[in-house]
């Protein structure tokens, strides 16, 4: 910090980077009374100088990382490039050069966050990543600070706006998945390659980060059991509605006596639950703590300005810490080593839709398979008949996943079962 001014470098000028620059510019007049110090973007690292010059003053731009990392006047580096490399290398070099770092990079935090946080601790610098999970929704800082006096037992989150938009359209307009995905793509909610969203990978990275913070034990992306929404149909959603439920893609993390449960998958949620009313591209994170009880954080989970809001919030926090010489006091919270449970050992309830032969003895046969594998049935509902087939819906009691999967293996071999059309967990 020099002359009551903090210099910043911005890595990337895409959607989020542009948003960060806009928000910082909009805050200029209030920075001194708000923070006690002024913030100034000194350099912006980009690949294409000519393209970026259409957005900002050409004198701010560089395509040479060394100009930034070797500049002793730059105290804060904001990484919004995305991807694993060179973002990882740049952030590590920045921390080792004594700079504070802010990032929105969920891929990197969920995979190798420990390396970056260890580097920040060693350098006694701040490394903040609020924007990596839920865009503009504050959740990481509340978990690390505001809710620190709690033992968190559960986090359930709708943390991907694309899939939530798709499922909302399937629910409200009776669209099938492909039609809803096409609409999401047309409106800009889905990328040209939507795989990371619709297969649950984006949500899995975010729930890994949240679980690590909430339970004080490292959970990585590879630990998260993941299913997407590509197999969910309008009929599943309609039947769920008849049962007083909606279907959402959720990340679920629980702390149990035998380990951490962490997964992402479609789920039936009671329509009275607060998460059931989270629609379109909105996100929400539902947290249960032993002292606070139930809390929910709701808002825009992505987008240029919502994500920039979280990034700039982190930058402002660092500025205050620098002013009072206390950077590095909010460190990694993973001081425990708790095992992550295998999905086979987790207890769930299930919604299952089957096409079976319409003849006596079929229901008894299905019930027998479940009974032999210690799966208790809560409801058995016949929905419709078509020719020689009948469609039935089974709702189970809470069962060990291994026992349910053993039942499925047997059911798939039975000639009377023509198709297992859907298997979805129930919250």
C-alpha positions in Angstrom: 0.0 0.0 0.0 1.4 3.4 -1.0 -0.1 6.9 -0.6 -3.3 5.4 0.9 -3.9 3.5 -2.4 -3.9 -0.2 -3.1 -3.0 -1.4 -6.6 -4.8 -4.4 -8.1 -4.1 -6.7 -11.0 -7.0 -8.5 -12.7 -6.3 -11.8 -14.5 -8.9 -12.2 -17.2 -11.4 -9.9 -18.8 -14.2 -12.3 -19.8 -17.7 -12.1 -18.4 -16.7 -12.1 -14.7 -13.6 -10.1 -15.2 -15.6 -7.4 -17.0 -18.1 -7.4 -14.2 -15.4 -7.0 -11.6 -13.9 -4.0 -13.4 -17.4 -2.4 -13.7 -18.1 -2.9 -10.0 -14.8 -1.5 -8.9 -15.2 1.5 -11.1 -18.8 2.1 -9.8 -17.4 2.1 -6.2 -14.6 4.6 -6.8 -16.2 7.6 -5.1 -17.1 5.6 -2.0 -13.9 3.6 -1.5 -12.1 6.1 0.8 -15.0 6.6 3.3 -16.1 3.0 3.0 -12.7 1.3 3.3 -10.3 4.0 4.5 -8.2 3.4 1.4 -8.5 3.7 -2.4 -8.3 0.7 -4.8 -7.0 1.1 -8.3 -6.7 -1.5 -11.1 -3.2 -1.1 -12.4 -2.9 -4.1 -14.8 -5.3 -6.5 -16.5 -3.8 -9.7 -18.0 -5.5 -10.8 -21.2 -4.7 -13.1 -24.2 -6.0 -10.8 -26.9 -4.9 -7.2 -26.4 -6.9 -5.7 -29.3 -10.1 -7.4 -28.3 -9.8 -6.3 -24.7 -8.9 -2.7 -25.7 -12.5 -2.3 -26.8 -13.6 -2.7 -23.2 -11.0 -0.8 -21.1 -8.1 1.7 -21.5 -5.4 0.1 -23.5 -2.7 1.2 -21.0 -4.1 -1.2 -18.4 -3.6 -4.2 -20.5 -0.8 -6.7 -20.7 -0.3 -10.3 -21.9 2.9 -10.7 -19.8 2.3 -12.3 -16.4 5.8 -11.2 -15.3 4.8 -7.6 -15.5 2.3 -8.3 -12.7 4.0 -10.8 -10.4 7.2 -8.7 -10.4 5.5 -5.4 -9.8 5.9 -4.6 -6.1 3.2 -2.0 -6.2 0.5 -4.6 -6.9 -0.8 -6.0 -3.6 -4.0 -7.8 -4.7 -4.3 -10.2 -7.7 -7.9 -11.2 -8.8 -8.0 -14.4 -10.8 -11.0 -14.8 -13.0 -9.5 -16.7 -15.9 -10.9 -20.1 -14.9 -9.4 -23.5 -15.6 -6.6 -25.3 -13.9 -3.6 -23.9 -15.6 -2.0 -21.3 -15.9 -4.4 -20.0 -13.1 -2.9 -22.3 -10.5 0.7 -21.4 -11.3 -0.2 -17.7 -11.4 -1.9 -17.7 -8.0 0.9 -19.7 -6.3 3.5 -17.3 -7.7 1.4 -14.3 -6.6 1.1 -15.6 -3.0 4.8 -16.4 -2.9 5.6 -12.9 -4.1 3.7 -11.5 -1.1 0.4 -10.6 -2.9 -3.1 -11.3 -1.7 -5.3 -13.4 -4.0 -9.0 -13.5 -4.8 -10.4 -16.1 -7.2 -13.8 -17.4 -8.5 -12.2 -20.7 -9.7 -14.3 -23.5 -8.3 -12.5 -26.2 -10.5 -9.2 -25.4 -8.9 -10.5 -24.9 -5.3 -12.5 -28.2 -5.4 -9.5 -30.1 -6.7 -6.4 -28.5 -5.3 -7.5 -25.8 -2.9 -5.2 -27.1 -0.1 -2.1 -26.2 -2.1 -3.2 -22.7 -2.5 -4.4 -22.2 1.0 -1.1 -23.7 2.4 0.8 -21.2 0.2 -1.3 -18.3 1.6 -0.8 -19.4 5.2 3.0 -19.6 4.6 3.0 -16.1 3.1 0.6 -14.7 5.7 -1.6 -13.4 2.9 -5.3 -13.5 2.3 -6.7 -16.1 -0.2 -10.4 -15.6 -0.7 -12.8 -17.4 -3.0 -16.4 -16.4 -2.1 -17.4 -16.3 -5.8 -16.4 -19.9 -6.4 -19.6 -21.5 -5.1 -22.8 -19.5 -5.5 -22.1 -16.4 -7.5 -23.5 -13.4 -5.6 -24.8 -15.4 -2.7 -22.6 -15.0 0.4 -22.1 -18.5 1.8 -18.3 -19.1 2.3 -17.8 -16.2 4.6 -20.9 -17.0 6.7 -19.7 -20.6 7.1 -16.2 -19.6 8.0 -17.1 -16.7 10.3 -20.7 -16.0 11.1 -21.6 -19.6 11.7 -18.3 -20.7 13.2 -19.9 -21.2 16.6 -22.0 -24.1 15.2 -21.5 -27.7 14.5 -22.9 -27.9 10.9 -24.6 -31.2 10.3 -26.1 -30.7 6.9 -25.9 -28.6 3.8 -28.3 -29.0 0.9 -27.8 -26.7 -2.1 -29.3 -25.8 -5.4 -26.0 -24.5 -6.8 -26.4 -24.7 -10.6 -28.7 -22.2 -12.3 -28.7 -24.0 -15.6 -30.2 -27.2 -14.3 -32.6 -25.4 -12.0 -33.9 -23.4 -15.0 -34.3 -26.6 -17.0 -36.2 -28.4 -14.2 -38.3 -25.4 -13.6 -39.4 -25.3 -17.2 -40.1 -29.1 -17.2 -42.2 -28.5 -14.0 -44.1 -25.4 -15.0 -44.5 -26.0 -18.8 -44.5 -29.8 -18.9 -41.4 -29.7 -21.2 -39.2 -32.8 -21.8 -35.5 -32.5 -20.9 -34.3 -31.9 -24.5 -36.8 -29.1 -25.1 -36.0 -27.3 -21.8 -32.2 -27.6 -22.5 -32.7 -26.1 -26.0 -34.6 -23.2 -24.4 -31.9 -22.7 -21.8 -29.2 -22.6 -24.5 -31.2 -20.1 -26.6 -31.6 -17.8 -23.6 -28.0 -18.0 -22.6 -28.5 -20.1 -19.4 -26.6 -23.1 -20.9 -23.2 -23.2 -22.5 -22.7 -24.5 -26.0 -21.3 -27.6 -24.3 -23.6 -28.0 -21.2 -22.0 -31.2 -19.9 -20.6 -29.8 -16.7 -24.0 -28.4 -15.8 -26.4 -31.2 -16.8 -24.2 -34.0 -15.6 -23.9 -32.4 -12.2 -20.1 -31.8 -12.4 -20.4 -28.0 -11.7 -22.6 -28.7 -8.6 -20.3 -31.4 -7.4 -17.3 -29.0 -7.3 -19.3 -26.5 -5.3 -20.7 -29.0 -2.8 -17.1 -30.3 -2.2 -16.0 -26.8 -1.3 -18.9 -26.2 1.0 -18.5 -29.6 2.7 -14.8 -28.9 3.4 -15.6 -25.6 5.1 -18.7 -26.8 7.0 -17.2 -30.0 8.4 -13.6 -28.8 8.8 -12.3 -31.7 6.8 -11.0 -31.8 3.2 -13.5 -33.0 0.6 -12.4 -32.9 -3.0 -14.3 -33.1 -6.3 -13.4 -36.7 -6.8 -15.0 -37.6 -3.4 -18.5 -36.5 -4.6 -20.9 -39.1 -6.0 -22.5 -37.4 -9.0 -25.6 -37.9 -11.2 -27.0 -35.4 -13.6 -30.6 -34.6 -14.8 -30.5 -36.1 -18.3 -32.7 -39.0 -17.3 -35.4 -37.0 -15.6 -38.6 -36.9 -17.5 -41.7 -34.7 -17.5 -43.7 -37.8 -16.3 -41.3 -38.1 -13.2 -41.9 -34.5 -12.4 -45.7 -34.8 -12.8 -45.9 -37.9 -10.6 -43.7 -36.1 -8.0 -46.1 -33.2 -8.1 -49.0 -35.5 -7.4 -47.1 -36.6 -4.3 -46.6 -33.0 -3.1 -43.0 -32.9 -4.2 -40.8 -31.2 -6.8 -37.6 -32.5 -8.4 -34.4 -30.5 -8.0 -30.7 -31.2 -8.7 -29.2 -30.8 -5.3 -25.8 -31.1 -3.7 -26.1 -32.9 -0.3 -23.4 -32.9 2.4 -24.0 -34.4 5.8 -21.8 -35.0 8.8 -22.5 -38.3 10.5 -20.9 -40.4 13.2 -19.4 -42.7 10.6 -18.1 -40.0 8.2 -19.1 -37.4 5.7 -21.8 -38.1 3.1 -21.5 -36.0 0.0 -23.3 -36.3 -3.3 -25.1 -34.5 -6.2 -28.2 -35.9 -7.9 -31.8 -35.2 -8.7 -34.0 -35.4 -5.7 -37.7 -35.3 -4.7 -38.2 -32.5 -2.2 -41.4 -31.8 -0.3 -43.1 -28.7 -1.8 -43.3 -27.2 1.7 -39.5 -27.2 2.0 -37.9 -23.7 1.4 -35.7 -25.2 -1.4 -38.8 -26.3 -3.4 -39.7 -22.7 -4.2 -36.2 -21.9 -5.7 -36.9 -21.6 -9.4 -35.4 -20.6 -12.7 -31.7 -19.7 -12.6 -31.7 -18.8 -8.9 -29.6 -20.7 -6.4 -30.0 -21.5 -2.7 -28.0 -23.1 0.1 -29.8 -24.6 3.1 -27.7 -25.1 6.2 -28.5 -26.8 9.5 -26.4 -25.9 12.5 -26.8 -27.1 16.1 -27.0 -23.6 17.5 -28.6 -21.6 14.7 -31.0 -24.3 13.5 -32.1 -23.9 9.8 -30.9 -21.1 7.6 -31.1 -20.5 3.9 -29.0 -18.3 1.6 -30.8 -17.4 -1.6 -30.1 -15.3 -4.7 -28.4 -15.2 -8.1 -25.8 -18.0 -8.4 -24.0 -16.8 -11.5 -23.8 -14.0 -14.0 -21.5 -11.0 -14.6 -22.5 -8.7 -11.8 -23.7 -11.1 -9.1 -20.3 -13.0 -9.3 -18.4 -9.7 -9.5 -20.3 -8.7 -6.3 -18.7 -11.6 -4.4 -15.3 -11.0 -5.9 -15.3 -7.3 -5.0 -16.6 -8.1 -1.5 -13.5 -10.3 -1.0 -11.2 -7.5 -2.4 -12.7 -5.0 0.1 -12.1 -7.4 3.0 -8.5 -7.7 2.0 -8.1 -4.0 1.7 -9.4 -3.6 5.3 -7.1 -6.4 6.5 -4.1 -4.7 4.8 -5.0 -1.3 6.4 -4.9 -2.9 9.9 -2.0 -5.3 9.1 -3.9 -8.5 9.7 -3.9 -10.3 6.4 -3.7 -14.1 6.7 -5.9 -14.4 9.8 -8.7 -16.3 8.0 -7.0 -19.5 7.0 -8.0 -23.0 5.8 -10.6 -24.4 8.2 -9.8 -28.1 7.5 -8.2 -29.1 10.7 -9.9 -32.5 10.9 -9.4 -35.7 8.8 -12.9 -37.3 8.5 -13.5 -40.2 6.0 -15.9 -39.6 3.2 -18.4 -42.5 3.1 -19.0 -44.6 0.1 -22.3 -44.2 -1.6 -23.2 -47.8 -0.9 -23.2 -47.1 2.8 -25.5 -44.1 2.7 -29.2 -44.3 3.7 -31.8 -42.9 1.4 -35.4 -43.1 0.4 -36.2 -43.8 -3.3 -38.8 -43.0 -5.9 -38.8 -45.7 -8.6 -41.0 -46.0 -11.7 -41.3 -49.3 -13.5 -43.1 -50.8 -16.6 -44.3 -54.3 -15.7 -46.5 -57.0 -17.1 -50.1 -56.5 -16.3 -50.9 -59.8 -14.6 -51.4 -61.3 -11.2 -48.3 -62.0 -9.1 -46.1 -59.2 -10.4 -46.5 -56.9 -7.4 -45.9 -59.8 -5.1 -42.7 -60.6 -7.1 -41.4 -57.1 -6.8 -42.3 -56.9 -3.1 -40.5 -60.2 -2.5 -37.3 -59.0 -4.1 -37.3 -55.9 -2.0 -38.1 -57.8 1.2 -35.3 -60.3 0.6 -32.8 -57.4 0.4 -34.1 -55.5 3.5 -35.8 -52.8 1.5 -39.1 -51.6 3.1 -41.8 -50.1 0.8 -43.7 -47.0 1.9 -46.0 -46.8 -1.1 -46.9 -48.9 -4.1 -49.0 -47.0 -6.7 -50.3 -48.2 -10.1 -50.3 -45.2 -12.4 -51.6 -46.4 -15.7 -52.0 -49.3 -18.1 -51.0 -49.5 -21.7 -51.7 -52.6 -23.7 -50.2 -55.6 -21.7 -48.1 -53.4 -19.5 -48.8 -51.5 -16.3 -46.8 -48.6 -14.9 -46.1 -48.7 -11.1 -44.4 -46.3 -8.8 -42.6 -47.5 -5.7 -41.6 -45.3 -2.8 -39.3 -46.9 -0.3 -38.7 -46.2 3.4 -35.1 -45.3 4.3 -32.8 -48.0 3.1 -29.1 -48.6 2.8 -28.1 -47.8 -0.8 -26.2 -51.2 -1.1 -29.4 -53.1 -0.4 -31.5 -51.0 -2.8 -28.9 -51.6 -5.6 -28.9 -55.3 -4.9 -32.6 -55.3 -5.4 -32.3 -53.4 -8.7 -29.8 -55.9 -10.1 -32.4 -58.7 -9.5 -35.3 -56.7 -10.8 -33.5 -56.1 -14.0 -33.2 -59.8 -14.7 -36.9 -60.6 -14.2 -38.9 -61.1 -17.3 -42.0 -59.5 -15.8 -40.1 -56.2 -15.4 -40.0 -54.6 -18.9 -38.3 -51.4 -17.9 -37.0 -49.5 -14.8 -37.9 -46.1 -16.1 -36.7 -43.9 -13.2 -34.8 -44.1 -9.9 -34.6 -40.9 -8.0 -33.8 -40.3 -4.3 -36.3 -38.6 -2.0 -35.1 -36.0 0.5 
